[in-house]
């Protein structure tokens, strides 16, 4: 038996050894990361928790008819207001008396409404702005703004826009059920589909005129390829849809197409847990894949109502590579219409014209490329005699001017080592173009958009005729007045809260400030701006850009695991550039005790053609080596970033990326969460995959498949998919699970019942994503039974 002094010495020695070993066993648990209080703080940074903390000064103007007047909606913390601005008169004020309108609506409906929270989000001025219309619970109302009396309205004039001017837009009552018929411009006819054929109904008499007679099952007139969302909603493989018809402006003709699915193989979707039945439901549907040699096609046709005849369009049927169908746009003279045709593989794009009386077609503009074509801007100007056309033919996306009648290139409009992002407005009288572009201003992030003006005749190619109209070092979102004399400019960066101003188009001068974001309440929580960073790609030469988020209780003396959010789709760039980054999920995850990053590597868009083409036949790489190089450079600068514990997550193409990263670089990525991933490009939609992977399907498809790399798994992998995913079939993840099982690999799998593609911000799945990183990167057990929307007293967050 030990004496008491010796016993105390032994206990002291044991405790000293235990405390010395604890940091080795759990290097971060003592920091308190991943605890229940961290979950609660993280939840506060979801959208519902942020709304009371931030007034966003982002103004989205709704221009009133052809005037220089517009309205917008402000959500000021817990108050909603509608603002009316007259740009020409430089006035700003309430769009109406909110107290009087709330009282009038309450009297009429026998319900109580408050001026600070009116039950609608959008309005339409009528009767020369003497009245305003809106929708409440799918009923349309009109209130005059003199006597303030409200009454039901029978108007079918659309109420457009959310009018959002600040805050987080509150959900409205829901849009009315869309019409299935399509009225003619003169209102005398309406077009509809019955029994696979196209009809028009005479509105005045109700008489129905059958235009086509050879329609049959899978050979349907004016019927888009249906999404599985419609199929499940209507519980039928042949759901009703609005007719796909395109009326001529004079209402005498209409263009449409015949959708031919005959003989096309189907995919099967199983709704395993329908809410109202114990028996699973199965649906068969058309979903074009890159491996399909023959696709559904849309054959363009024209119907002449005066002569009651069908006119065949002299062109080959158009391939349908995804849901929907082609779009046709009529010229103002009603004699012609135009459309874009893209070949499989996206190496050839044509802007085509159809002569309505004969069905003859011709290519006005044709674009070819050795790799792929992504440019898609087209705009007709000068009484539709000229066309603006975007192209990367000189290595950067720029604009060109074409003569429509001859198809002749008249001149290049913009030029330089920078990228045109959008056509904003055209001053035809002065022959000037307003456009957004990025990368021209030296020393600035090349993804930030600025507004410029240039002459249409190409005289500004040397820079002499190019004028910068938004000089602030920020990303600028602009909206022009119908007369082209004014524009609203909302500008921000991730570290610069949004400011919205009204400017003159003539010189970019500010007429007045409209709104300015208030983040004082957010800053009071300890929140910090995410940090933009620039690094070198794997080649040591190319600049790439990203963001770092830190927790609001950040301590630089601690070591933090690193979690990368990833999406490398070549169709755009994805790292946030505006102040909206404060709502990003990376901030939420950082609060759990991580450093979070998001990077645009080589292969994404909005840079040069060469930068973009890095992804061509190479979606599997996705610039991941660039991402790793950037994180190593950041860790050298910030030693609190622990690159021995790196996680990664992504959704959709990001789900493919996150899985591919942990399979192709197991030495770097230790934990991955992948949701709705398109894990093999052979079994995902033909549009997206053929654009970047090309046709025909070759060995590069096999090599870049996550199925092929399944034996490489060493870290922790969580897979998730919705069983009703309309965009990426759930089979894409099930087949990956099969490959992992065959390779004898351990992994986690969640199937989300009755979820479509966009379940990435589902509260349950978000919590499981948090738990997976906390357990496998922090080395602590997540708080048991935590429920988003339950503990913090917030409603569940469906999106962020």
Secondary structure, DSSP 4 states (H G I P E B T S, - for coil): ---HHHHHHHHHHHHHHHHHHHHHH-TTGGGTTTSHHHHHHHHHTSHHHHHTT-B------EE-TTSSEEEEEEEETTEEEEEEEETTTTEEEESS-HHHHHHHHHHHHTS---GGG-S-S--EEETTTTEEEEEETTEEEEEETTT--EEE-----------B-SSPPPP-S-PPPPPSSEE-TTSSEEEEEETTEEEEEETTT--EEE-----BTTEEET-PBPPHHHHHHHTSSS-------EE-TTSSEEEEEEEE-TT---EEEEETT-TT-SS-EEEEE---BTT-SS--EEEEEEEETTTTEEEE-SSPPEE--SSB----EE-TTSSEEEEEEE-TTSSEEEEEEEETTT--EEEEEEEE-SS------EEEETTTTEEEEEE-TTSS-EEEEEETTT--EEEE---SSSEEEEEEEEETTTTEEEEEEES-STTS-TT-EEEEEEETTSTTTTSTT-EES--SSSEEEEEE-TTSSEEEEEEEETTEEEEEEEEETTT--EEEEEEE-B-HHHHTTT----EEEEEE-TTSSSEEEEEEE--TT--TTS-EEEEEE----TTS--S--SGGGGGSHHHHHHTTTEEEEEEE-TT-SSS-HHHHGGGTT-TTTTTHHHHHHHHHHHHHH-TTEEEEEEEEEEETHHHHHHHHHHHH-TTT--EEEEES----GGGSBHHHHHHHH-SS--HHHHHT-HHHHGGG--SEEEEEEETT-SSS-THHHHHHHHHHHHTT---EEEEETT--TT-TT-HHHHHHHHHHHIIIII-SPPPTT--TTTSSS----S--
